[in-house]
Amino acid sequence: MRLTRQTNYAIRILMYCAANNERLSRIPEIASAYSVSELFLFKILQPLVENGLVETVRGRNGGVRLGRPASEITLFDVVRVTEESFAMAECFENDASDCPLIDSCGLNEALRKALGAFFEVLQGYTIERLVATRPAMRNLLGIDELAAHGAHHH
């Protein structure tokens, strides 16, 4: 049940956009806030945009913003679009049919329940909740300074 680096950063992109909700966020600025490459973020953005979690706005003053309110995006929504497969044991994989216990094994049931509980907890956390409880977050991400500088460019 390890989340991939992709999922981790997908969640961070959404948190950044949520913390920076007065204006569009730019990928270079998110990349520098988290010290990762823009290319890496662009790749991760793909599934988020395709599934409506993020909207891209083109043009000179373009950027990205949440595709729906932060209060309506749960961690489960993110994991669902960024994680390829959540096979915790080989039993979940399609080629496990060679296991004679496949249909009558307690391990299978235990893992299924564990996965269910994992998803349920993720469903209980919205992006809004992650951001709202951390007032220092905007500061740490450098969003407030950007907003101040940005005022001169309009």
C-alpha positions in Angstrom: 0.0 0.0 0.0 2.8 2.4 -0.8 1.7 5.4 -2.8 4.0 6.1 -5.7 6.0 9.3 -6.1 3.5 10.3 -8.9 0.6 10.1 -6.5 2.5 12.0 -3.8 3.2 14.9 -6.2 -0.3 14.8 -7.7 -1.6 15.4 -4.2 0.9 18.2 -3.7 -0.1 19.9 -7.0 -3.7 19.9 -5.8 -2.7 21.2 -2.4 -0.7 24.0 -4.0 -3.6 25.0 -6.2 -6.0 24.9 -3.3 -3.7 27.1 -1.1 -3.2 29.4 -4.0 -6.9 29.7 -4.9 -7.1 33.4 -5.7 -5.2 33.0 -8.9 -3.8 30.5 -11.4 -0.8 28.5 -10.4 2.0 28.1 -12.8 3.9 24.8 -13.2 7.4 26.4 -12.9 6.4 27.9 -9.6 4.9 24.7 -8.3 8.1 22.8 -9.5 10.3 25.2 -7.6 8.2 25.1 -4.5 8.7 21.4 -4.3 12.1 21.2 -5.9 11.2 18.9 -8.7 11.4 19.2 -12.5 8.7 20.8 -14.5 8.7 17.8 -16.9 7.9 15.5 -14.0 5.0 17.7 -13.0 3.7 18.0 -16.5 3.6 14.2 -16.7 1.6 13.9 -13.5 -0.7 16.7 -14.6 -2.0 14.6 -17.5 -4.3 12.2 -15.6 -5.4 15.0 -13.3 -6.5 17.1 -16.2 -8.1 14.1 -18.0 -10.2 13.3 -15.0 -11.2 16.8 -14.3 -9.3 17.3 -11.0 -7.3 20.1 -12.6 -8.0 22.6 -15.3 -5.4 24.2 -17.5 -5.8 27.7 -18.8 -3.8 28.5 -21.9 -2.3 31.8 -22.9 0.3 34.2 -21.7 -1.2 34.4 -18.3 -2.2 30.8 -18.3 -1.7 28.2 -15.6 -3.5 25.6 -13.7 -6.3 25.6 -11.1 -8.5 23.0 -9.4 -11.1 21.5 -11.7 -13.6 21.4 -8.8 -13.7 22.8 -5.3 -11.0 21.5 -2.9 -13.8 20.4 -0.6 -15.0 18.0 -3.3 -11.7 16.3 -4.1 -10.7 13.5 -1.8 -7.4 11.7 -1.6 -9.2 8.6 -2.8 -10.2 10.6 -6.0 -6.5 11.3 -6.6 -5.2 7.8 -5.9 -7.9 6.4 -8.2 -6.5 8.3 -11.1 -2.8 8.2 -10.4 -2.2 4.6 -9.1 -2.1 2.1 -11.9 -3.1 -0.8 -9.8 -3.4 -1.5 -6.1 -2.4 -5.2 -6.1 -1.2 -5.7 -2.6 -0.5 -9.3 -3.1 -0.1 -11.5 -6.1 -3.5 -12.9 -5.4 -5.0 -9.7 -6.8 -3.2 -9.9 -10.1 -4.8 -11.5 -13.1 -2.1 -14.2 -13.5 -2.7 -15.6 -10.0 -5.1 -18.2 -11.3 -2.4 -20.8 -10.8 -2.9 -20.6 -7.0 -5.1 -23.5 -5.9 -6.5 -21.5 -3.0 -7.6 -18.5 -5.0 -11.3 -18.7 -4.2 -11.1 -20.1 -0.7 -8.2 -18.3 1.0 -8.5 -16.1 4.1 -5.5 -14.1 3.1 -7.3 -12.8 0.0 -10.3 -11.7 2.1 -8.0 -10.0 4.7 -6.2 -8.1 2.0 -9.3 -7.0 0.3 -10.7 -5.7 3.6 -7.5 -3.9 4.4 -7.5 -2.2 1.0 -11.2 -1.3 1.5 -10.3 0.3 4.9 -7.4 2.1 3.3 -9.6 3.6 0.6 -12.2 4.6 3.1 -9.8 6.6 5.2 -8.5 8.3 2.0 -12.1 9.2 1.1 -12.5 11.0 4.5 -9.8 13.5 3.6 -10.4 16.3 1.1 -7.7 18.5 -0.4 -9.4 21.4 1.4 -9.0 19.7 4.8 -5.3 19.1 4.1 -4.7 22.7 3.3 -7.1 24.4 5.8 -5.4 22.9 8.8 -2.0 24.3 7.8 -2.1 28.0 7.8 1.7 28.2 7.4 1.5 26.2 4.2 1.1 29.2 1.9 4.1 30.7 3.5 6.2 27.6 3.2 5.3 27.3 -0.5 6.1 30.9 -1.1 2.6 31.7 -2.3 2.2 34.9 -0.4 5.3 36.4 -1.8 4.3 35.5 -5.3 0.9 37.1 -4.8 2.6 40.3 -3.6 5.0 40.3 -6.6 2.3 39.3 -9.0 0.3 42.5 -8.2 2.8 44.6 -10.2 2.5 42.6 -13.4 -1.2 43.1 -14.1 
